[in-house]
Amino acid sequence: MKSITLTVLFVFSVVSSAVFGAQPPAQAPHGVAGVEVFLKQNPKKKVTTDASGNFSLDALPAGSHVLTVRAKKANDQASTTASSVVVATSYSIKIEGTKRAVNQTGLTSDKLVSGVDIPIDVAGGKIRGQVMAGGTKKMVWIAGEVGSHLPGHWADADSKEASNANRYRIRRDDMLQKQLAPDPHQEGGPPGSMRGQ
């Protein structure tokens, strides 16, 4: 009886922690595309990360080098008309094929845009690596108010400001729809309404 009670308590605690107290699984890092990677001593030896954030540099001479990793500014990216985007809150860089593997974490977007210089020692040959975005968050566009000279701006999607702006936008859109909807009592409406009879 004692073992049954302990088993029931154990199963209940596992199930309750899974249902009520478990933390969501950690978000897997995403690769960052379009990041320039080049040798500081030879900037012509340059590659750009692919869609998964991967890069490789071939035929490096043996010795010590400085690898520069630099992302493009948001203004240099192709523009979008999206009203929401997902942005990274931190970045990491992994490099293999060097005498000692490199793993830099906790980099900010400002640091990555200004360029990260990484000293590497190479036995000669090929190195490969990956630039990854750590945590991410969703941002939404908050339009400037009509008649104001203040421009719109991006805000965290979970913020009170975004929630209020979304609520206002829905109410305004509903009002516009009500104003633009035809009055069924006027002439020329759909068949079966007073307008179309």
C-alpha angles and dihedrals in degrees: 000000000000092000091049091052092048091048092050091048091048093049091046092051092049093047094044093049090049092049103034112018110024119119117234114256114273115264112255114238117257124219117248115227126208099031115144117231120186144151110261090214091052112025090181087070091080137144135176124226116253127231090285093049093252125143138170135191119203133205099020114172117241114265143059120325139167115233115203119206115192132171124207120253116254089246089059093054124092108274123248135202093211118130092210134037138177114235132187121246095196140009138210134197125207123189127185132181093057125111088259122026114244123221116171116179138177095043116160124224090247090056092047092048093050090048134259116234113208120188111220135180115212129192086206130275132056132355126189134187149154137236111212136186112229116197119008135200134190118243127194130201115248107201120221116257117266111262092018125115090214113106125228121262143195120263135182108271091228094053125111089239092058092046092051093046091050091049091049092047092051092049092047091048091049090051092049090050091051091049093048096043111105117249107244090214094063125087121271098034127141119297113279093030122099088254095057100042 
